[in-house]
């Protein structure tokens, strides 16, 4: 069936919230919220093969290492496997003293009792009660009136209160969700939450958690922010409630909705690492936490080894983290485009001379090193790349800092290779192409340096005397010039009738200390062609001699072609 030409016949636009003096658009998020991971419950119930106890334990341990302090560990009434994991985790003393576990239960007496039984012996725990309150669920799913739906929540709260009283040694926190909040009438959600609060009697010192889920994301994130601000303004006893957000990603804006919800007055965010969850997923805690980090706010979560986090999440969920996932994806810090590569390269060069830690690198909103990534994969080369790409790769992989004009010269060889291979070029591809193009460290070249001596004549000129292998045979040669390079050029002109004119010369160290080497680059003219040479050696003078011979080999190759 084709898509409708007039979708308004089938789908109605979501209404606006009457909040003309909304304050959230001017707010800033200046501190981290309380975080709750729902990976072991919401995330687990959304994967094809739910995690077994071993995987759940591994995931729990990861969440502890990352720094999550509130963890929803399961749905106790889902079955014996779930119940046994929860009770085993609690009784094994595996929960650190600064971490609080949470379980979820529908507003049914038997399920609530099962939930409390699974937490017997816990130092502290959150029991999360929910029932759906929106019109579609009231009318279609439950066929209940508003008053009947409110009574379900109140009755569940009473059972929760009484079950908690039976285990006074545990520090209980109550959480209630008017499920489907995002599509319910705001005043009715407030009415139900107020009724639950009346039963549970929270105080500012011992608040209730009211979770306001975008169970199905049905509007733009600004509408959700309006809903949160309206709720916070009009809830009786707001000072005795922690407002929590649980966004889903049906419209692709789960993180944005949670961020705007915090700006609107919420205190807590529920979600999963890398956004796993039902349908299109939950709010991604990694993305949201690192969004704060890039704004100078400590998120309180540690993703300094993000690749290990990804490895564990992929193993436990048996789902891949997308290559373009914010912050964690394999390619999110990688540029293939030439203009992007040039900007990034210049950004890193600028950092070498700046006097503070401020991060100002184009196209990179965060320093990959903060997440345990290196810079080697920041720039990668394919047929879309420019000269800045392979220049970066050569610098990072081999330490070579090619002059700008030489980059342009070498770019033709790289482009031809990329077109020929039809794939991304790796560092080895580029290095081999460089060696072939400039006859560096390759045996099959016309001129090869065997040995040489340099001396100064009485008139101040330099004398070059050496042995050069020419097509397999050695030849003793000599020449005179104003400097070492000019003496080598004169030698080649006189011994081999080679036309070579030096236009420019640069050099730099490769590495530091005793193991340092030198790289020399020579721009020459041979006939009407501009050619380049490169020499690498432990000795800078020898590197310059090799650079002359490199250019000479290119000149001979051009004559041969």
Secondary structure, DSSP 8 states (H G I E B T S, - for coil): ----S-GGGT---------TT--GGG----S--EEEE-IIIIIGGGSSS---HHHHHHHHHHHHHHT--EEEEE-GGG-HHHHHHHHHHHHTT-S-TT-EEEEEEES-HHHHHHHHHHTTT-SEEEEEEEEE-SHHIIIIII---HHHHHHHHHHHHHHHHHHHHT-TTSEEEEEEEEETGGGS-HHHHHHHHHHHHHHH---SSS-EEEEEEESS--S-HHHHHHHHHHHHHH-TTGGGEEEEEEEB-TTS-HHHHHHHHHHTT--EEEEBGGG--STT-B-BHHHHHHHHHTTT---S---TTHHHHHHHHHHHH-----TTSTTTSTTTT-B-SHHHHHHHHHHHHHHTT-SS----BTTBSS-GGGGT--STTTB-BSTT--HHHHHHHHHHHH-----HHHHHHHHHHHHHHHHHHTS-B-HHHHHHHHHHHHT-S-SS-SEEEEEEEEEE-TTS-EEEEEEEEETTEEEEEEEEESSHHHHHHHHHHHHH----EEEEEEEEEESSGGG-EEEEEEEEEETTEEEEEEEEESSHHHHHHHHHHHHHHHHHHHHH-
